[in-house]
Amino acid sequence: MTINQQLIRSEVKDYVLVTLGLLLYAAAFTVFLMPYEIVTGGVTGLSAIIYYATEFKLENTYMIVNLALLGVALKILGFKFMMKTIYAIVVLYFMLKFAQELMPVDASGHFVKILGEDQKFMSLIVGCCITGTAMAIIFLNGSSMGGTDIVAACINKYKNISLGQVLMAVDICIIGSCMLFPQFGTYVERLHKVVFGLCTMFIECFMLDHVMNLRRQSVQFLIFSKKYEEIADAIMQERDRGITILDGHGWYTGKDVKVICLMAKRNESQSIFRIVKIIDPSAFVSQSSVIGVFGEGFDSIKVNTKNAEKVLSQVYPNDYPTTNNEQ
């Protein structure tokens, strides 16, 4: 398979998974949240608040707000991210529209409450677990749902702040706006909506970070084998991972040994175990989880380097002379 074919295959896979995530989100939002008029964060939540208060079409508000934010995605996040974001916005617009048309309604014209009249909180939990997972799928494949996701992705690109934390801050403001709509009833009734909205926010953010961390989690392997060269070559060819060979000494046997050390994604573990077992079934393998791996092939380091010159001048005083001469 050529490099171009691999790139095309990767792009197609991304769009398929993004579409799956959008389908899950639209279905969960329409089936579990809208019938109970549960408020959520993000542009979808803002659109829902306006819909509950004025009956202005949810999908129309969603599209209008996102059109105003697409310029930000192009400038900061790049053309590739913007193309996937535009795709996600357009697809979610039609999915929300069709999902509402497919939802059954009762005699009064309201959406049928699938879990029952008194199951608002249970519907909230089920719906937000699905929407949070759907959001993670969309983000992990290089796209967003637009709106506040664009803001979160912009901040996450330059700062070591999780997407869930950024979305939480923005969502608090959106959910709190329920207090400004007298259509929602008394202040106590509005506060009730805000409390339920905060619950949706916490569950969605938890699921978002949890699913993304599971996907990004890395592991460290230490492989002790006499056939270390064959194992190292096979891992590099099949998994394209860097290998470090360490010198070891067995205290019990008194023999020198070679130790393969490598970092990999957790979902690559089975493939590495398979390679080791095929080449050397008697190999000794240690696998451990690591909190974070940063560098080529893994996550990038996101720290503030504003005072880099000051730090370097202290470490290398001859190469970075101070500008202020001492009197």
N, C-alpha and C positions, 0 to 999 in steps of 0.2 A: 504493500500500500504506500503510495507516494505521500509526500508532506501535504500537498494540496488536498488530496483525498481525506487525509486525517483531519485537516482543518475544517473541511466541509462537514465531515461526519460529526466533529465536535460541536459545530454550530447548530446542526440539525438536532442533535441531542439536547443542547441547551434550550432551543425553542420548544421542543416537545415537552421537556420538564417544566418550563415556564408556563406553557399552556395548561399542563396538569395542575400546577399550583393555582393558577387563575380560576380554573374550573372548581377546584375544592373551595377556594375562597368565596366565589360567587354563590355556590350552592349552600355553604354553611351560613353565610350572612343572610341570605334570603329565607332559608328554611328555619333557622334557629333564632335569629336575632330580630329581624324585621317584624314578624307577627306579634312579638311582645314589646315592640317599640323600645328595644334596648339600645342605648347610646354607646358608641365606640369612638375611638380616636381616629386620627388621620383624616384625609380628605373624604374618604368614604363615610366616616363617622360624622364629619361636618355636613356632608350632603344629606345624611340620614336625619340629622337634627333639623335641617331646613325643611326636609320632606315631612317629618312628623308635625312641624309647626305650621307649615304653609301648604303642604301637599304639592309643592313644586317638584317635578320629577327628579328623583335621586340621581339617575345616570346623567342628566343634563348638567346639574351642578358639578358633579364629578368631572365631567369633560371640560367645563369652563375654567375651573380652578387649575386643572392640570395644564391646559394650554398656556396659562400665564407662567408656569414654572418650568416649562421645557427648555427655555433659553438658558436657565441655570445649569441644567444637565449637560448641555452641549459645551458650555464654556469650561466647566470644572471637571466633569466626569468623562468627557470625550464622546466622539461620534458613535463608537460601538455601543457604549452604555445607553446613549440616547436612542439609538435604533431599537434596542430591545425594550426600552422604557415606552417609546411610542407604541410599539407592538402590544405591550402589556396594557397600556391605557385603552387603546382601541378595542382589544379583545375583551377586557373586563367590562367596558361600556356595554357591549352587545350581550355579554353573558349575564350581567345584572338585569338588562332589559328583558331578555328571554326568560330568565329564571323567575322574574316577577309575573310574566305572562303565563308561565306554566304552573305557578303556585295556585292551589285550590283556594276559593274564598267562601266565607259563610254567607248567611242570608243578608247580613248588614253590609256586605262588600269588603270585609276585612280578611286578611290572610288567615287561613286555618292554623291554629296553634297545634303543631304536630304532637308535642309531648303532653298536651292537656292545659287546661285553664290555670291551674295552680302550680305549674312547673316552670315558672319564669327563671328561677336561679339555676335549675338543672339545665335548662335550655341554654342559658348563658355559658355554663361550664363546657358543655359539649360543643357549642358553636365556636367559642374562643379557642379551645384546644385545636380544632380543625383549622380555623383561620390563622392562628399563630404558626402552625406547621406549614400551611400553604405559603405564608409570607417568607418563611425560612427557605423553602424550596425555590421560590422566585429569586431571592437574594443570592443563594448559593450558585445559581446559574447565570449570574452577571446581569440581572435585570432588577427592576423595582416596579411597584404598582403606581408610581408617580406620587405627586403631592408631597406629603411629609417624608415619604421614603427617600425622595431626592435630597431633601435637607439632611436626613440622617446619613445617607451615603456620602454626601459632600464632607460632613464633619468627620465621619469614620475614615475617610481617605487620608486626612492629614493629622488626626488626633487619635490617640489610643483609647477611644471611648467606644464601648459596644453599641451596636445598632439599637439594642433594646433600651439602653439608657437614654439615648437621644430621642427616640420615639416616645418614651415615657414623659419626658419634659414637655414636648410639643402636645402630646395627647391630653395632658392635664389641663392645658389652656383651652383646648377644644371642648373637652367634656364639661369643664367649668362654665362654658358659655351657655349651658342649659338654663342657668339661673337668670339669664337675660330675656328669656322667652316666656311671657305671661300665658301663652297658649298651653303651656304644660301644667297650668293650675297654680295652686298656692305655693309659697316658698318651701313648705314642707314637702309637697309633691315634687317640686323641682329638685330639691335636695335628694329625694329618693332616687331620681333619675341619675343624678351625679354620682351617688354611691354605687349604683349598679354599673355606671360607666367606668368608674375607677376599678371595679372588679374585672371588667372586660380588659382594661388596659394591663393590669398586672398579669393576668393569665396569658394574654397574647404575647407580652414581652418575655415572660418566662419561657413559653414554648419556642419563641423565636430564637432566643439565646441558647436554649438547651439543644435544639435540633442543629443549629449552626455549629456549636461547640462539638457535638458528636461527630459531625462530618469533618471538622478540622483537627480533631484530636490526633496527636502523633504518638508514636511509640519508639522505643530504643531497643535494638537487638544486639546482644553479645553472643556470637556463635563460635564455639570451640570445636575445631575439626581439623584432622590431618589433611582433608581435601579442601582446605580453605580457598585455594586458587580457583578450583572449579566452581565452588559455591559463589565466590565473589564475581566471577565472570558471568555466571548464569543470572544472578540478581541484577547486575548492571545491564545485561542485554534485555531481560524481560521487564524489569521495573524501572530502569533508567534512574537508579539511585546511586549516589556517591558512596564509596566504601572506604573505610579506614582500617588498615591492618595494624593491630597492636601486638607488641611482644609480651608474652606471659610466661610464667614459670610455675609449674605444678609443684606445690610444696610436698605433697604426699608422694608423688611419683618421682620427683626430682628432675623432671624433664622440661625442656623449653617447649612452649606451644605458641601458635599464632592464633590471635583472636580477631574475628571480624566484628567491627563496630559500624552500625549504620542507623540512620533515622528514617522512618517511613510513616505514611499515613496508616491509621488503624485499619482502614478497609483493605490495605495491602498485606495485612498480616498473614492471612491464609495462603496467599500466593507465595510468600517468602518461606513459610513453613513447608509448603509442598516442595519447593526447590531443594531445601535442605534435606528433607526425608528421601527424595529420589536419589540425590547424589551421595549422601552419607547418613543412613538411618541411625548410626551410633553417635551422631554429633550431639554435643551438649549445647542447648539453646536457652538463653535468658531473655525474656521480654518484659519490659517495664514501661509504664505510662509516663509521659513527660508533660509538664505544665504548658510549655510553649517551645516551639522550634522556629527560629527566625533566620532567614537567609534564602539563598536560591533554591527554588523548588518548594518552599514553605511560605510562611507569612512574612511580610515585610516589617521592619522595625519602625514603629511610629512613636517618635519622641520629639520633643521640642529641642532644636539645635540652635536656638537664637543666640546663646552665649558661647558658641563653639570656639570662636577665636580666643576668647578669654581663657577658656579651659586649655586650649592647645598652647597658648603662650606660657602657661604655668608648667606644662609637661615638657615643652620644647622651647625654653627661653631664648636660645640662640637663633632659632628659625622664625620665631614670632616675637620680635622686640616690642616692648611696651611703648606706646605713643607718648606717655607722660614721663618726662625726664625728671629724675629726683634731683633736687637742689642740694 
